[in-house]
């Protein structure tokens, strides 16, 4: 298990995870870029509101990706049935 001590968006955080360090770094960069994008678009929004918008945006992206994955898995299952029935 890896231990991390990061400064993300001005907050010091420590945690342990099985995740690869490169993946944690990618996540940190992604969060910071998304936050800056929202901050630049958000005008006078405070930090808490920007963080809430960031979380909602990431959650929406995750939900859409899960739906797309489920659709692909369903199509693959149907294709597999077709292949099995043609043998």
Beta strands, then each sheet from edge to edge (+ up, - down):
strand 1: 2-8
strand 2: 11-17
sheet 1: 1+ 2-
end
